[in-house]
Amino acid sequence: MIGFRQTFPVIKSPYGTRCFTDGFFFSIDRRWTRFKHRESRWECEIPVIKRSHGRSSPIWGSTNSTVGLSLFQSLVRSDALPIQQVRTTCLNHSNTCLNLSIRYTYCHKFSVSSSVLMGTNGIFTEDHLRHIESLATFPSGAGKISHLRATNLGECLSSEEHDLVFPTPEFSDKALVPSTEKYLEMYRRSVRDPAGFWGDIAAEFYWKEKWDCEKVCSENLDVRKGTVEIEWFKGGKTNICFNALDRIVDNGDGDKVALYWEGNVPGLDDKLTYKELLDKVCQLSNYLKDVGVKKGDAVVIYLPMLAELPISMLACARIGAVHSVVFAGFSAESLAQRIIDCKPNVVITCNAVLRGDKPILLKNIVDQAITQSADNGVSVDLCLTYENQSAMKKEATKWQADRDIWWQDVVPKYPNTCLVEWVDAEDPLFLLYTSGSTGKPKGVLHTTGGYMVYAATTFKYAFDYKPSDVYWCTADCGWITGHSYVSYGPLLNGASVVIFEGAPNYPDSGRCWDIVDKYNVTIFYTAPTLVRSLMREKNEYVTRYSRKSLRVLGSVGEPINPSAWRWFYNIVGDSRCPISDTWWQTETGGFMITPLPGSWPQKPGSATFPFFGVQPVIVDEKGNEIEGECSGYLCVKNSWPGAFRTLYGDHDRYETTYFKPFPGYYFSGDGCSRDGDGYYWLTGRVDDVINVSGHRIGTAEVESALVLHPQCVEAAVVGVEHEVKGQGIYAFVTLVDGVTYSEELRKSLILSVRNQIGAFAAPDKIHWAPGLPKTRSGKIMRRILRKIASRQLEELGDISTLADPAVVDQLIALSDC
């Protein structure tokens, strides 16, 4: 007999307040009846079923006595039937009309014997009941989980949309946050006492001078009260490079591998220990100082995923310079925009890179960008170029002798020790440009102290990091994920990090899992786009590799759809690895809503609950907070250490974009829903930004690139659902009078976008448009264009207010052209 604690709490059920035992009850067709077990002095609510003749009776009654007895016995026998068997038994009775979903309602904690409650092949264990009882204290205030099918890790998930996935007891027992109770304890402190919570964590790092303990955080997020300002650890002096390298070496881990580098071609690899990485960073730091780079100066980095990329970032940070990494897939025009905005004296690049078997001549792109920048009054004095010998030899590289310097000719000659430039916690660390709805890239500025603490802490807890872990994030350092979770976050924790130069499908679609096995990767963090693309291949590309080292998976860049989540979990993770499905942004610096492996049960596709210190709210169009189950605009109240401080050179735009839409809150630009259990579900952008393969692309950027084509007079771009990339780019294009559309012109327009922005921004569809749906004031009705692009023609709505309603029919008629 299972020993139930002898208490009878009062809770609410859909049919009024009931008093019953510590436990759970099953719901079938939303009807219950109460049953008290005389011998063990506990009572429970037993489901009733709706029969075909319309009357309700207990599940053990009349013709269903066997089913009822099995259900009842499952509550009091340690060798009881698995839920799956109970479900099958019930459904085999033709005279019952039921949907056997499971409803768990919290009472008090079970006192359960060590045996498995629902049988050795069943779902529930002691540990799962501990999870269930904590669900009543969700941050959202929800007190129950409704209509879920639960599964234990180790069992293959079904196709149900809202399966509840528990971590194994073995995982939870060793996790940094082993239970919902521990999460809630830490979360509550983080929002009630942010100064104390983050101050304690910050104290684990090295500070040359301590911050003012009475002013850990100073903020104003309300534009109605004045200028928006955020400060954390103001007055504290530190250096993120020192904390990521010197501190680790000084603690005795200098011989631990910091970076495993895997080249584009299998067999081309290298590794650096923390001491070796520190030496190389110091050499580059000394060189940069020698050529005149000083604290506060900007340095643009345009490199592929070589070890020299994080080396360059850390070298800049060491001397107080502000690095601006530009993704080495951006065009010369996009690179020039960023150079013009931040005005660096130095650009760091390499001559070329191989992506699969395709060479990309990066130095040529940099040359074009520097020329364009000079035409706009911004000159670059030095282009430090790394020779990537596997892609191109020196002799084949175009060269400008008075400006260009080979990295290998100068940097290794400098000393491998370099004094640290101690900087204020609020001094700039890096600029990272992200797409905006106006077309002009936004220079997101992150400062040192708060970002350092937040990147390190989010990495540690969201991935349940252990010193023995080998971590691989597939992101490029040209994006925020590469800053926070390839470079700074892992290195600040002393982690061993894999960085990969090549393509995940080269030489075949098993490359990722070959790398996982090669380095015994334990934590694998990637984008839903990669997951979906690999899903399309045969599973044998995954299953022919062991992957037994994996223990945590992660998803980043966009919401991961439930089917991709399940494939990732079932096939890649062998139904045993929890998935950290993270939501955050360039602007946030680190994770905002994310599961913590070991603490919460997960729902496929949900980002779960907020990270420590993060207070998400969902608001309506008027800015009113919505409680409970709802959908709306995702905002955040109060600041967090990793928050960006401004848009470089444009604080007005910073306030207008992020803080004026809903005064008093940070507006994410994302839509969000919260279910009845408090789980958060991200629904995508609500502004004119498209999320393509995790890359945010402003529609205005693509439109501007299209209209630069001499035969395009007007363009409107919308996002559409894409089975691999999440969203695709759908462009409506109006041509110059007298020009007819053709396949050659379509290719030329796409090439124009590739040249202006980059290959990742190329439209997936060009839709020829004799005209665009506009209001009488000239505003393009993108809502209508989205419906046409997604073929939701029955949902066009009222088009009578358009200046020319007939244009809609013309666009529909040309849909297949």
Helices and strands as residue ranges (DSSP letters): E 10-13, E 16-19, E 32-37, E 42-51, E 56-58, G 62-64, H 65-76, H 83-91, E 96-97, E 102-105, H 126-134, G 135-137, E 144-152, E 163-166, H 169-174, H 180-192, H 194-202, G 213-215, E 217-220, G 223-225, E 229-232, E 237-238, H 240-241, I 242-246, H 247-248, I 249-253, E 257-262, E 269-273, H 274-290, E 298-302, H 308-318, E 322-325, H 332-342, E 346-350, E 353-355, E 358-360, H 362-375, E 382-386, G 394-396, E 404-406, H 407-410, G 411-413, E 423-424, E 428-434, E 442-447, H 449-462, E 470-473, H 480-482, I 483-488, H 489-492, E 496-500, H 511-519, E 523-526, H 528-535, H 540-543, E 552-555, H 562-567, I 568-572, E 579-581, E 616-619, E 630-636, E 646-647, H 651-658, E 666-674, E 680-685, E 689-692, E 695-698, H 699-707, E 712-722, E 726-735, H 743-756, G 759-761, E 765-768, H 782-789, G 793-795, H 806-813
